[in-house]
């Protein structure tokens, strides 16, 4: 699966779970992402209660990625191209 396919799958799952509404005005993507980042800070590094072989910290970081990718998909971004372009830019940054 490429990043666009993962983003679509994550978005479709979020819509089914009621996390994302097809109506933009009903969404608060900034708050959703902020809440997921907060869960990373609350993770204790213990074994995830939901997925084997990973910590709760890793699981919460994965949630941050999935929420970001779902949001990008919602707004029609080409996630593959965006990530490549951002990585290319980061390689030439001077900071």
PyMOL commands that set and color helices and strands:
alter all, ss='L'
color gray80, all
select helices_A, chain A and resi 3-16+24-26+29-42+56-74+79-92
alter helices_A, ss='H'
color red, helices_A
deselect
rebuild
show_as cartoon
